Amino acid sequence: MVRFFLIFIAVLAVLFRIDMLDEVQRVAIQPWTGLLASASAALMSPLDADVVHHGRILMSKATGFAVSIEAGCNGVEAAIILIAGMIAFPSQWKHKLVGIGIGIAAVQVVNLLRIISLYYLGKWNMTVFEFAHLYLWQALIMLDVLVVWMLWIRWIAKQQPSSAPVVNHAA
């Protein structure tokens, strides 16, 4: 348990530090955030011709209401926590890599739902938007990370050969 905790904290520290580097922000994080806005608009447009995106901003053409996807809202931090948990957990690297790939995808799918719902909540009622943005969705994204990690641990347990002792009944 101590080993897990120490590795988890060390990986978190390293990945969050990397995330904060200006070069990483410019080359990876900002383009990713713009891609999230683009993907959100693409998912919304078939049912809502009013939505447009510019960079990391989703905007209503009719009202001018807009949401900007900022750091902390792009799912990167949640993915970092998930990655740290998977790296710290004792398992084979091939299992870690599968879990990280599927886990990041799961976090980003939920994050797309978050972005889209917050856009519509903001158009409807800013008080509800603020509550959902600051409290509800923060908890739901972390719950998503926890559920994905727990499902991955169950999958890992099924991948490991049984270590149950063999009982010889021929005595």
N, C-alpha and C positions, 0 to 999 in steps of 0.2 A: 504494500500500500504506500509506503514511504517512497519507494522507487518510482511508482506511478506518479505520485504527486510532484516529486522533484523534476521528473522528465516533463510532465504536463506544464509546470510553471516555466521551465527553461524554454520549451518549444513556444509557448505563448509569448514570452519575452522576445525571443528572436524573431518570430513572425510579425509581431506587432511593430517591432523596430524596423523591420524590412518594409512593412506597409507604410510607415511614416516617411521613408526616404523620398525626397523630391523626385528623383528619377523614376522610382517605382510608381509614384502617383501619376506622373506625366505619361509614362509609357504603358502602364497596365491599368491602374485604378480608374483614372478619368475616362479612358476609352471604354472600359467595362461599364461604368456608370451611364455613359451615353448609349451604349448598347442596350442596357436595361430600359431606358426611356424609349428607345426605338422599338424594342420588343413589346413593351407595354402598349404603345400606340398602335402597333400592328395587331395586337390581340383585341384592342378596343374598337378600332376603326370599322370593322365589318358591321358592328351594331351601333356605332356612334360616330357619325361623320364630322361631328363638332370638334373632336380631339386632334391636336397636332403636337408634334414634338420638335424642339430645337435644342440640340446638345443633350443636356440632362434634364430639360424642362418639359413637362407635359402641360398643355394649355388648351383651354376652351376658346375656339374661334369666336363664339357668340358673346361670351361674357368677359373674356380676358382673364378669368380665373386660371391660376397656374400653380403647380407644385414643382419643386426642384428636388431632384434626388441628390442628396448630399452624402458626405462621408458618414458612415454609421447607418445609412439607409440603403446601402447597396449590397448588403448581405456578406460583404467581405469579412467583417469582424466576426460574424456568426460562423462563417466557414473556417476562420482561423481557430476558433474555440473547438470546433468539431475535429479539425485536423490534429490539433494538439492532443485531444483525447484519444484519437485513434493511434497516433504515433506512440503515446505513452503506454497504451495497453499492450500487454505481452501477446504478440501474435506474429505470424509470418509477414514479411514485407509485401508479398503478393496480395495477401488479404487486406493489409493496410491500404495499399494502392487502390484496390477495388472499392473498399469502403469509402476512401476519400473521394474518388471519382463520383460514385453514386450519391454520396452524402452531400457533396457540393451541389450537384444537380438538384437534389431534393430541397436544399436550403434555398436555392435560387428560384425554384418553382413557387415555393411559399412566399418568397420575397416579391415575385411578380404579382401574386394575389394581393399582397400587402400594398404595393404601389398603386395598383388599380383601384383597390377599395378606398385607399386614402384620397385619391383624386376625386372619386365620386362623393365620399363623405365631406370633403372640403367644399365641393360645389353646393352641397345640400345644407350643411350646418357646421360652422367653424368650431363650435364648442365640442361637438361630437368628434370632429376631426382631431382636435388637440388631445382629447382623452385617448382616442384610438391610437394616435401617433406616439404619444409619450408613454402610455401605459400598456394598453391592450396588445398592440402589435409587438412591442418590445418583449413582452412575456411570451407571446405566441411563437416568435422566431426562436427564442431560447428553448421553448418547449419542443419545437421542431428539431433543434439540434440534439436535445436529450433523447427524444424518441428515436431519431435516426441512429444515434450512438448505441442505444440499448438494443435496437433491432440488429445492428451490426454485430454486437457482442453475442447475441443469440445465434447469428449465422456463424460466427467464429467457433462457438462451442460445437456446432454441428459438423464443422470441417475437421475438427480434431479427432483423431482416433480415440476410441473408448479406452479409458485407462482403468476400467473396472478389473479387479483381480479375477482370475479364472479359478473356479472352485472345482476340485476333483472329487466326484462323488463315488468313485470306485475304491472304497477302502475296505 
